[in-house]
Each structure stands twice: as C-alpha cells, then as structure tokens.
C-alpha cells in the first residue's frame, strides 16, 4: 500500500514511526541492512552534519560514493535537508570527473575516492553508520563555515540536479535538470501504484544509483510503499537466480542488457522457482526477440517501460495485469503523452511523429539556459523521441530526432568522443555514430581519417587516449580507419546512419558478431583484440561499467 503523503521527508517520517523494524535496504551480496527506523536516525545525523557546514538551503551536495547503501543514506539525507543532490559517477576517470565538478560547481562533495588535484577540495572517507564525509571547497573556513553568502537569498526545495547534453550534436549544449522533491515523490508514487508494490514486496536493483531510474524506481518507490529493496553494487549473471531466491525477491529493476544475458543463462529455468512477479525493463530499447527469449527461458513476465530524466524517470509502462504488448513501451503512467507532427498538430493513431510529454513529474524548464526550445507555450516537452500511439493508447518508439547514441541507457555525445580523437594531431577527421547492438541497443563506433599515411600504432593509441579521457560506456566499441567520410556541400559530416532510423529487432543469437569486415578494418580488429576479447559479459562490461551495469 502506497503511503499517502507528498514528499520524501514525510515518507521517511511515516515509515520510521509506523514500521521502524522493517528492513528498507539490504546488500545483495553482504550482511549489511538498514531498517526504516535506522534510516531515519542516520538521515537525521547526516542532516546535522550537513547543517554544520553551511546554510540549510541552496547548497549543492555532490555525491561521489560507490557503495549503494552509503549512497542511499547521503542521497536521502540531502533531499530531506532541503539541499540539491548532485550524483556523480564514481567510476568516471579523473579527467571526466574534473569536468563534471567544473560543470556542477558543488558546494560540498561527499566522496569515498580521491578527487582530481586541481579541484581544490579536501576529502574524508564516508561511513554509513559512523564517520561522515565533509569534503569542503577551498572557499570554506577550517571549521566548515561558508565564507560567501551561502545562497540564502533564494530558498528552494530539496531535489536532484543532473547535468548532461541536450539537442542534436550540431546545437549541443550542457543542460541542467532540477527535479524537486515533490516531483520525485509524484513519480515514485506513480511507479509504486502502477507496479502494485506493497510492504510485502522485495525489489532488486543492480542499476547505479547515480541515475534517476534507480533513485526513483528503486529507492523512492520502495520507500513510499514501505517495502524492501536489495541493492547490488553490480550485476553478475553467475549465481543470479540463487541470489534472487535467497532474498525472496518479488520484482527486478533491469535494463535490456541484463535481460539479454539472463536469457542466455544455462540456469535460467531456476527463475521458475522464485517469487519474482515481473522484471521491468527501462533506459534503452528492448527488442522483441530479447523480450521473448527472456520470458521463454525464465517464465517471468517483462514490463517494458519508457522514461527520461526530465520526467523524473517513468513516463509509460506496460501493465503488470492486463495486456502487455511486445515492442511497445506501454501506457502513460503519471504523465500525459502525445504525438505531433512538425507543426505541433496531433497525429492520429499509428501515425509517426514527435513524442511530447507533460505532467506533475515533468520539468517545466531546464535549470540553465540550454534546452528552452524543447518546450511549447502550453507546457509540453519535446522528448527528442520519434514514435506513434496505437488505437489502444500504447506508445511505440521508433528512433531519436537527434544524434545522441543510447548505449544501454547511457546517452553518449558523439561530439565529446570526437573531441578526444581529434586531439591527436595524426587525425584529420573523425565521426562517431551509433552501431546497432543486440545487448546494449547501440554502441559508439568511431570512423577516423588520418592526416597522412596510416601509423600502425594509431588505432591502439587512440583507444588508449579514450581510456584516459572518457568513461567506459563512451569509449568506441571499434575505431575504424577510413579514407574519407560522407559529407554535405558545406563539408558537414553526415552522421545519420539509415539503420538508426528504425527500431532494430536483431536475430537474438547474433551476440558475438565481429567488429567489422573488409580489409581496412582488419588492423582495427587486431588492435582492439586485447580489449574486446573475453566473455560476452566482459564485452558488455567495457561499454557499461560506468554506470549502467558495472561489470556485467
């Protein structure tokens, strides 16, 4: 039963009072757990610590914590104290982390890792039940006293601040999304109601808490239903169903890559002995073949869903009871959805157009200047997705209207990868496109035109450059040397791959296809062999370690 309150703080108070002994969070592969009563006490301690370091409001708290239980405590305490949580990827390489800190400009960083030396922030190590991190920027006094105005001139509710890229690559700019606690609470309650969660449910979440999916669908939907959530630091296929059965899990928060791997698990039939009611799939397109293979192997229903950060995660979902349509992302949940043409006119059923959304959980504007052109005067947000609604109201997605690459739910900016490649003086031109992948949906692939005669070490050294400067999911799955790139009359490179303009439904067993074919790609395969060899789980890990699945 969903708790009938309207904020994260109220949920914490109600659950802490009414069933303090109920386990809220539990480690998947350890002995630690936190009850609702313990969580309330921990959060109060963190709020006291945070208050000691500056004004109560208008403080950005960056959370750079790899342990899921520690992250959850700090995240919830930040929301409850009226501050802005800024989750950062704990697996990001130093160069990317430094860029993230520059973009987000946190007032305080909670971290269990070393930060880039130039950032001017000192660090302590967090402990869930004892020590707390108080990582202060260089403009704070030795006792944590803020030497500036602390932002007290503008009082705002607590929430989550996310930064990323918006628009096509040609117009790409950094965008900031702020979701206040009331928006998060609305979406979490909608998730819990739609998924029919109750106090007897036990969820399983292997997805990184740095993303809004795991925050809202995992932490907050569980909280508002008074249920239990099992947190896994990373997904492992080996022994998966035994672990699920040991924890008596009733639902799983997954992504297509997880479903694809579990469908191939020789022990998939063990799922039939578990209590799992459904597995939800989000963050990336789920092919019909993967859905069917998973359901046939495990006997567990799949609820394909659709969401985005701007909507607090969930937008549509197939129902747990009733008609589930393979290939569709389902019916609207807590938001309005419409499909329009280029002039903003409604499309009739089965006509493809631009997908737009609005509702209590959807942002009304970006926190920064970028992305304002995506909103209509009457409050609809253009998602950037292309699709159609059938006569029953089910939404189908067919592609993106921009050039962003969706790698297992992670959005990869081609321009960011290209800038790393073009920093090498031996590279004349470079373009990064999405290549269809049965597990991840898409993976980035780099096409490079060298300045002069091909250096035999170029591909290997470009791959090393990407390892230093990019998170794992952004690194090209292959780097291919070509003699030229297609371009228009103005010299603009055409990124559009016709294969990306439609939804892919690959033959399911084709999971270990070679990186390419043709003589010009052979040296590339040799150069990348060391990185791409190994098990399928290792290959997927290379693309998703930061942060969707973290070493499948």
C-alpha positions as CSV (number, residue, x, y, z in Angstrom):
1,X,0.0,0.0,0.0
2,X,1.4,3.4,-1.1
3,X,1.9,5.8,1.8
4,X,-0.5,8.8,1.1
5,X,2.0,11.7,1.6
6,X,3.5,14.1,-0.8
7,X,7.2,14.4,0.0
8,X,10.3,12.2,0.6
9,X,10.7,13.7,4.1
10,X,7.1,12.7,5.1
11,X,7.7,9.2,3.7
12,X,10.8,8.8,5.9
13,X,8.9,10.0,8.9
14,X,5.9,7.8,8.4
15,X,7.8,4.7,7.7
16,X,10.2,5.3,10.6
17,X,7.3,5.7,13.0
18,X,4.9,3.0,11.7
19,X,7.2,0.1,11.0
20,X,10.7,1.0,12.2
21,X,11.9,-2.6,12.3
22,X,11.1,-3.3,8.7
23,X,14.2,-3.7,6.5
24,X,14.3,-0.9,3.9
25,X,17.6,-1.6,2.2
26,X,19.7,-4.7,2.1
27,X,23.0,-5.7,0.5
28,X,22.7,-8.3,-2.3
29,X,26.0,-10.0,-1.5
30,X,26.8,-8.9,2.0
31,X,25.4,-8.8,5.5
32,X,24.5,-5.2,5.9
33,X,20.9,-3.9,6.0
34,X,19.1,-0.8,7.1
35,X,15.7,-0.7,8.7
36,X,13.3,2.2,8.3
37,X,14.0,3.2,11.9
38,X,17.7,3.1,11.4
39,X,17.5,5.0,8.2
40,X,15.5,7.8,9.9
41,X,18.2,8.1,12.6
42,X,21.1,8.0,10.1
43,X,19.5,10.7,8.0
44,X,19.0,12.9,11.0
45,X,22.7,12.5,11.8
46,X,23.6,13.4,8.3
47,X,21.3,16.4,8.3
48,X,23.0,17.7,11.4
49,X,26.4,17.2,9.9
50,X,25.4,19.0,6.7
51,X,23.8,21.9,8.6
52,X,27.1,22.3,10.4
53,X,28.9,23.1,7.1
54,X,26.7,26.0,5.9
55,X,23.3,27.4,5.3
56,X,20.4,25.0,5.2
57,X,19.3,25.7,1.6
58,X,20.8,26.5,-1.8
59,X,23.7,24.1,-1.3
60,X,24.8,21.7,-4.0
61,X,25.9,18.4,-2.4
62,X,27.8,16.3,-4.9
63,X,27.6,12.6,-4.1
64,X,30.6,10.6,-5.4
65,X,30.1,7.3,-3.5
66,X,30.4,3.8,-4.9
67,X,28.8,1.8,-2.1
68,X,25.0,1.7,-2.7
69,X,24.0,1.7,0.9
70,X,26.2,4.7,1.7
71,X,25.0,6.5,-1.4
72,X,21.3,5.9,-0.4
73,X,21.8,7.4,3.1
74,X,23.6,10.5,1.8
75,X,21.1,10.9,-1.1
76,X,18.0,10.7,1.1
77,X,19.6,13.0,3.8
78,X,20.4,15.6,1.1
79,X,16.8,15.6,-0.1
80,X,15.4,15.7,3.5
81,X,17.6,18.6,4.4
82,X,16.3,20.8,1.5
83,X,19.5,20.6,-0.5
84,X,20.3,19.7,-4.1
85,X,21.8,16.3,-4.6
86,X,24.3,16.1,-7.5
87,X,25.1,12.4,-8.1
88,X,28.4,11.9,-9.9
89,X,29.7,8.7,-11.5
90,X,32.1,7.0,-9.0
91,X,33.7,5.1,-11.9
92,X,34.5,8.2,-14.0
93,X,38.2,8.7,-14.9
94,X,39.9,11.7,-13.3
95,X,39.7,13.8,-16.4
96,X,35.9,13.3,-16.8
97,X,35.3,13.8,-13.1
98,X,37.2,17.1,-13.2
99,X,34.9,18.2,-16.0
100,X,31.8,17.2,-14.0
101,X,33.0,19.1,-11.0
102,X,33.5,22.2,-13.1
103,X,30.1,21.9,-14.6
104,X,28.1,21.2,-11.4
105,X,30.0,23.6,-9.1
106,X,29.2,21.8,-5.9
107,X,29.4,23.5,-2.5
108,X,30.2,20.2,-0.8
109,X,31.3,16.8,-2.0
110,X,30.6,13.5,-0.2
111,X,33.1,11.0,-1.6
112,X,35.0,7.8,-0.9
113,X,37.6,8.3,-3.6
114,X,40.4,10.7,-4.5
115,X,39.4,13.8,-6.4
116,X,41.5,15.5,-9.1
117,X,44.3,17.6,-7.6
118,X,43.4,20.9,-9.3
119,X,39.8,20.9,-7.9
120,X,40.9,22.4,-4.6
121,X,38.7,20.1,-2.5
122,X,39.9,18.2,0.6
123,X,38.4,14.8,1.4
124,X,37.3,12.5,4.2
125,X,36.0,8.9,3.8
126,X,32.3,8.3,4.4
127,X,31.0,5.5,6.7
128,X,27.3,4.6,6.6
129,X,26.9,4.2,10.4
130,X,29.9,6.1,11.9
131,X,32.1,8.6,10.1
132,X,30.6,11.1,7.7
133,X,32.4,12.8,4.8
134,X,32.6,16.6,5.0
135,X,34.5,17.5,1.8
136,X,34.8,21.2,1.7
137,X,35.7,23.5,-1.2
138,X,38.6,25.9,-0.9
139,X,36.5,28.9,-0.1
140,X,35.3,27.4,3.2
141,X,36.9,28.1,6.5
142,X,38.7,25.3,8.5
143,X,35.6,24.7,10.6
144,X,33.3,24.4,7.6
145,X,32.0,28.0,7.8
146,X,30.9,29.3,4.4
147,X,32.9,32.4,3.6
148,X,30.4,33.5,0.9
149,X,26.7,34.3,1.2
150,X,25.7,30.7,1.0
151,X,22.9,31.3,-1.4
152,X,20.4,32.3,1.3
153,X,18.8,34.9,-1.0
154,X,16.8,32.1,-2.8
155,X,15.1,29.4,-0.8
156,X,14.2,26.4,-2.8
157,X,13.1,22.8,-2.1
158,X,15.4,19.9,-1.9
159,X,15.9,17.8,-5.1
160,X,18.2,16.3,-7.6
161,X,20.4,18.2,-10.1
162,X,21.5,16.4,-13.2
163,X,23.8,17.8,-16.0
164,X,24.2,16.4,-19.5
165,X,23.8,17.2,-23.1
166,X,20.7,18.3,-25.0
167,X,19.8,18.8,-28.6
168,X,21.4,17.5,-31.7
169,X,25.2,17.4,-31.9
170,X,25.2,20.5,-34.1
171,X,23.5,22.5,-31.4
172,X,24.7,20.6,-28.4
173,X,25.0,22.4,-25.1
174,X,25.2,21.5,-21.4
175,X,21.8,21.3,-19.8
176,X,20.9,21.2,-16.2
177,X,17.8,19.4,-14.9
178,X,16.5,20.1,-11.5
179,X,13.8,17.7,-10.0
180,X,12.4,18.9,-6.7
181,X,11.3,16.5,-4.0
182,X,7.6,16.9,-4.9
183,X,8.2,15.9,-8.5
184,X,10.3,12.9,-7.3
185,X,7.6,11.9,-4.9
186,X,4.9,12.1,-7.5
187,X,6.7,9.8,-9.9
188,X,7.8,7.4,-7.2
189,X,4.2,7.1,-6.1
190,X,3.1,6.5,-9.7
191,X,5.7,3.8,-10.1
192,X,4.6,2.1,-6.8
193,X,0.9,2.3,-7.7
194,X,1.4,1.0,-11.3
195,X,3.7,-1.8,-10.2
196,X,1.3,-2.7,-7.3
197,X,4.0,-2.6,-4.7
198,X,3.2,-3.2,-1.1
199,X,5.1,-3.8,2.2
200,X,5.5,-7.5,1.4
201,X,7.4,-6.7,-1.8
202,X,11.2,-7.1,-2.1
203,X,12.8,-5.4,-5.1
204,X,16.2,-6.0,-6.6
205,X,18.2,-3.1,-8.1
206,X,21.6,-3.7,-9.7
207,X,21.5,-0.3,-11.6
208,X,23.7,2.5,-10.4
209,X,22.1,5.0,-8.0
210,X,23.8,7.8,-9.8
211,X,20.9,7.7,-12.3
212,X,17.3,8.9,-11.7
213,X,15.9,5.4,-12.6
214,X,17.5,3.7,-9.7
215,X,16.9,6.7,-7.4
216,X,13.1,7.0,-8.1
217,X,12.1,3.5,-9.3
218,X,14.4,1.8,-6.8
219,X,14.9,3.9,-3.6
220,X,11.8,6.1,-3.6
221,X,9.1,3.8,-5.0
222,X,10.2,1.3,-2.4
223,X,10.2,3.9,0.3
224,X,6.7,5.2,-0.5
225,X,5.3,1.6,-0.4
226,X,7.1,0.7,2.8
227,X,8.7,-2.3,1.1
228,X,12.3,-3.7,0.9
229,X,14.9,-3.1,-1.7
230,X,18.0,-5.3,-2.3
231,X,20.9,-3.2,-3.7
232,X,23.6,-4.8,-5.8
233,X,26.9,-2.9,-6.5
234,X,27.0,-4.6,-9.9
235,X,25.1,-7.2,-11.9
236,X,26.5,-10.7,-12.1
237,X,25.0,-13.5,-14.2
238,X,26.7,-16.3,-12.3
239,X,24.5,-17.4,-9.4
240,X,22.0,-14.8,-10.2
241,X,18.8,-16.7,-9.6
242,X,20.1,-18.4,-6.5
243,X,20.8,-14.9,-5.0
244,X,17.3,-13.7,-6.1
245,X,15.7,-16.8,-4.4
246,X,17.8,-16.4,-1.2
247,X,16.5,-12.8,-0.9
248,X,12.9,-13.8,-1.8
249,X,12.9,-11.0,-4.4
250,X,9.4,-10.3,-6.0
251,X,10.4,-7.8,-8.7
252,X,13.6,-6.7,-10.6
253,X,14.6,-3.3,-11.9
254,X,16.5,-4.1,-15.0
255,X,17.7,-2.9,-18.5
256,X,17.7,-4.8,-21.8
257,X,21.4,-5.8,-21.5
258,X,20.6,-7.7,-18.3
259,X,17.6,-9.4,-19.8
260,X,19.7,-10.5,-22.8
261,X,22.4,-12.0,-20.6
262,X,19.9,-13.8,-18.4
263,X,18.1,-15.2,-21.4
264,X,21.3,-17.0,-22.3
265,X,22.0,-18.2,-18.8
266,X,22.0,-22.1,-18.8
267,X,20.4,-21.9,-15.3
268,X,17.6,-19.6,-16.4
269,X,14.9,-22.2,-15.6
270,X,15.7,-21.7,-11.9
271,X,13.7,-18.4,-12.1
272,X,10.6,-20.5,-12.2
273,X,11.2,-21.5,-8.5
274,X,11.5,-17.9,-7.4
275,X,8.8,-15.4,-6.2
276,X,9.6,-12.8,-8.9
277,X,6.3,-11.3,-10.2
278,X,7.9,-9.3,-13.0
279,X,11.1,-7.7,-14.4
280,X,10.8,-4.1,-15.6
281,X,13.0,-3.0,-18.4
282,X,13.9,0.6,-19.0
283,X,16.7,3.0,-20.1
284,X,17.1,1.6,-23.6
285,X,15.0,0.0,-26.4
286,X,14.1,-3.6,-25.7
287,X,14.0,-5.8,-28.8
288,X,11.1,-8.2,-29.2
289,X,13.4,-11.1,-29.6
290,X,15.2,-10.4,-26.3
291,X,11.9,-10.0,-24.5
292,X,10.6,-13.3,-25.9
293,X,13.8,-15.1,-25.3
294,X,13.9,-14.0,-21.7
295,X,10.2,-14.9,-21.0
296,X,10.6,-18.3,-22.6
297,X,13.7,-19.1,-20.7
298,X,12.6,-17.9,-17.2
299,X,8.8,-17.8,-17.3
300,X,8.9,-14.3,-15.7
301,X,6.8,-11.5,-17.4
302,X,8.7,-8.4,-18.7
303,X,7.2,-4.9,-18.3
304,X,8.8,-2.7,-20.9
305,X,8.8,0.9,-19.8
306,X,9.9,4.3,-21.0
307,X,11.3,7.2,-19.1
308,X,13.7,10.1,-19.1
309,X,15.4,12.3,-16.5
310,X,13.3,15.3,-17.4
311,X,10.2,13.3,-16.3
312,X,11.7,12.0,-13.0
313,X,12.2,8.6,-14.7
314,X,8.9,6.9,-15.6
315,X,6.6,8.1,-18.5
316,X,4.9,4.9,-19.8
317,X,4.8,1.3,-18.8
318,X,3.2,-2.0,-19.8
319,X,0.7,-3.0,-17.1
320,X,1.6,-5.9,-14.7
321,X,-2.1,-7.0,-15.1
322,X,-3.8,-6.7,-18.4
323,X,-2.4,-6.5,-22.0
324,X,1.4,-6.3,-22.4
325,X,2.3,-5.5,-26.0
326,X,5.8,-6.6,-27.1
327,X,7.5,-3.8,-28.9
328,X,5.5,-1.1,-27.1
329,X,6.7,0.9,-24.1
330,X,3.2,0.8,-22.7
331,X,0.6,3.3,-21.5
332,X,1.1,6.7,-19.8
333,X,1.8,6.5,-16.0
334,X,1.5,9.7,-14.1
335,X,2.1,11.9,-17.2
336,X,0.4,12.9,-20.4
337,X,1.8,11.7,-23.7
338,X,1.0,12.9,-27.2
339,X,2.5,12.5,-30.7
340,X,2.6,15.6,-33.0
341,X,3.9,16.5,-36.4
342,X,6.5,19.2,-37.2
343,X,3.8,21.9,-36.9
344,X,2.6,20.7,-33.5
345,X,-0.6,19.1,-34.8
346,X,-1.8,15.9,-33.2
347,X,-1.1,12.7,-35.1
348,X,-3.8,10.1,-35.5
349,X,-3.3,6.6,-34.1
350,X,-0.4,4.7,-35.8
351,X,1.0,7.8,-37.4
352,X,4.6,8.5,-36.6
353,X,5.6,11.9,-35.1
354,X,7.4,13.6,-32.3
355,X,6.7,12.3,-28.8
356,X,5.8,15.1,-26.3
357,X,5.1,14.8,-22.5
358,X,3.8,16.9,-19.6
359,X,2.7,16.3,-16.1
360,X,3.4,16.9,-12.4
361,X,6.6,14.9,-12.6
362,X,7.9,16.6,-15.8
363,X,10.2,19.7,-15.6
364,X,8.7,22.9,-16.9
365,X,12.1,24.4,-17.8
366,X,15.7,23.5,-17.7
367,X,17.7,24.9,-14.8
368,X,20.2,26.5,-17.2
369,X,19.8,28.4,-20.5
370,X,20.1,25.3,-22.7
371,X,17.1,23.4,-24.0
372,X,14.5,26.1,-23.7
373,X,13.3,25.5,-27.3
374,X,12.1,22.0,-26.4
375,X,9.1,23.4,-24.5
376,X,5.8,24.5,-26.0
377,X,3.9,27.5,-24.7
378,X,1.3,25.2,-23.1
379,X,3.9,23.2,-21.2
380,X,4.6,20.2,-23.4
381,X,8.2,18.9,-23.5
382,X,9.6,17.5,-26.8
383,X,11.4,14.4,-25.7
384,X,13.5,14.1,-28.8
385,X,12.0,10.7,-29.5
386,X,10.0,9.6,-32.6
387,X,7.1,7.2,-32.3
388,X,3.4,6.6,-32.5
389,X,0.4,5.7,-30.3
390,X,-1.9,2.9,-31.4
391,X,-5.6,2.8,-31.1
392,X,-5.4,1.4,-27.6
393,X,-3.2,4.2,-26.4
394,X,0.1,2.2,-26.3
395,X,3.2,4.1,-27.2
396,X,5.8,2.7,-29.7
397,X,9.2,4.3,-30.1
398,X,10.9,4.2,-33.5
399,X,14.1,6.4,-33.0
400,X,15.6,9.6,-32.0
401,X,15.4,13.0,-33.6
402,X,18.9,13.9,-32.6
403,X,22.3,12.4,-32.9
404,X,22.8,11.1,-29.4
405,X,23.7,7.5,-29.0
406,X,21.8,5.4,-26.5
407,X,24.3,2.8,-25.2
408,X,22.4,0.6,-22.7
409,X,20.5,3.6,-21.4
410,X,23.6,5.9,-21.2
411,X,23.4,8.9,-23.6
412,X,26.7,9.2,-25.5
413,X,27.5,12.6,-27.1
414,X,29.3,11.9,-30.4
415,X,31.0,15.3,-30.2
416,X,32.6,14.6,-26.8
417,X,34.1,11.4,-28.2
418,X,35.2,13.1,-31.4
419,X,37.0,15.9,-29.5
420,X,39.1,13.3,-27.7
421,X,40.0,11.7,-31.0
422,X,40.7,15.0,-32.8
423,X,43.1,16.0,-30.1
424,X,45.6,13.6,-31.7
425,X,47.5,15.5,-34.4
426,X,47.5,12.5,-36.6
427,X,43.7,12.6,-37.0
428,X,42.4,14.7,-39.9
429,X,38.7,14.0,-39.4
430,X,36.6,11.8,-37.1
431,X,33.0,11.0,-36.7
432,X,31.3,8.9,-34.1
433,X,28.0,7.1,-34.8
434,X,25.8,4.5,-33.2
435,X,26.0,0.9,-34.3
436,X,23.1,-1.4,-33.5
437,X,23.9,-3.9,-30.7
438,X,21.6,-6.7,-29.6
439,X,22.6,-6.3,-25.9
440,X,23.1,-2.5,-25.5
441,X,20.8,-1.2,-28.2
442,X,23.6,0.9,-29.7
443,X,27.3,1.2,-29.2
444,X,29.6,4.1,-30.3
445,X,31.8,3.4,-33.3
446,X,34.5,5.9,-34.4
447,X,35.4,6.4,-38.1
448,X,38.8,8.2,-38.4
449,X,40.5,9.7,-41.4
450,X,44.3,10.0,-40.8
451,X,46.3,13.1,-41.8
452,X,48.8,11.1,-43.7
453,X,50.0,7.5,-44.2
454,X,48.4,5.3,-41.6
455,X,50.5,4.9,-38.4
456,X,50.3,1.3,-37.4
457,X,50.0,2.4,-33.7
458,X,47.3,5.0,-34.4
459,X,44.3,2.9,-33.5
460,X,45.9,1.4,-30.4
461,X,47.0,4.9,-29.2
462,X,43.6,6.4,-29.9
463,X,42.0,3.7,-27.9
464,X,44.4,4.5,-25.0
465,X,43.5,8.2,-25.4
466,X,39.8,7.3,-25.0
467,X,40.5,5.2,-21.9
468,X,42.1,8.2,-20.2
469,X,39.6,10.8,-21.2
470,X,36.2,9.0,-21.4
471,X,34.0,6.9,-19.2
472,X,33.9,3.3,-20.3
473,X,30.4,3.5,-21.9
474,X,31.5,6.4,-24.0
475,X,34.6,4.7,-25.5
476,X,34.2,3.5,-29.1
477,X,33.5,-0.2,-29.4
478,X,35.7,0.0,-32.5
479,X,37.9,2.5,-34.1
480,X,37.9,2.1,-37.9
481,X,40.4,3.8,-40.3
482,X,38.7,5.1,-43.4
483,X,39.9,7.1,-46.5
484,X,37.0,9.6,-46.4
485,X,33.8,10.5,-44.6
486,X,30.4,11.3,-46.2
487,X,29.6,15.0,-46.1
488,X,27.3,17.6,-47.5
489,X,28.2,20.6,-49.7
490,X,29.2,22.6,-46.7
491,X,31.6,19.9,-45.6
492,X,29.4,18.9,-42.6
493,X,29.8,15.2,-41.8
494,X,26.6,13.3,-42.1
495,X,26.2,11.2,-39.0
496,X,22.9,9.8,-39.9
497,X,23.0,6.0,-40.4
498,X,19.8,4.7,-42.1
499,X,20.0,1.7,-39.8
500,X,19.4,4.0,-36.8
501,X,16.2,5.5,-38.2
502,X,14.1,2.4,-37.3
503,X,13.8,0.1,-34.3
504,X,16.1,-2.9,-34.6
505,X,15.0,-6.4,-33.9
506,X,18.1,-8.5,-34.5
507,X,18.3,-12.2,-34.6
508,X,18.8,-13.0,-30.9
509,X,21.7,-15.5,-31.1
510,X,23.9,-13.0,-33.0
511,X,25.6,-11.7,-29.9
512,X,29.2,-12.2,-30.9
513,X,29.4,-10.7,-34.3
514,X,32.8,-9.4,-35.4
515,X,33.6,-5.7,-35.1
516,X,33.6,-5.2,-38.9
517,X,34.6,-6.7,-42.2
518,X,36.8,-5.7,-45.1
519,X,40.5,-5.2,-45.4
520,X,40.6,-1.7,-44.0
521,X,39.0,-2.9,-40.7
522,X,41.3,-5.9,-40.2
523,X,44.1,-3.9,-38.5
524,X,41.4,-2.3,-36.3
525,X,40.2,-5.7,-35.1
526,X,43.8,-6.7,-34.3
527,X,44.5,-3.5,-32.5
528,X,41.3,-3.8,-30.4
529,X,41.6,-7.6,-29.9
530,X,43.0,-7.3,-26.4
531,X,40.2,-5.0,-25.3
532,X,37.3,-6.9,-26.9
533,X,38.4,-10.4,-26.2
534,X,37.0,-12.4,-23.3
535,X,33.5,-13.4,-22.4
536,X,30.4,-11.6,-23.6
537,X,29.9,-10.4,-20.0
538,X,33.3,-8.7,-20.2
539,X,32.5,-7.1,-23.5
540,X,29.3,-5.7,-22.2
541,X,31.2,-4.5,-19.1
542,X,33.5,-2.5,-21.2
543,X,30.6,-0.4,-22.5
544,X,28.5,-0.2,-19.4
545,X,30.8,-0.2,-16.4
546,X,30.1,3.5,-15.9
547,X,27.4,3.3,-14.8
548,X,24.5,1.2,-16.1
549,X,25.5,-2.3,-15.2
550,X,29.0,-2.0,-13.8
551,X,30.9,-5.1,-15.0
552,X,28.2,-7.4,-16.2
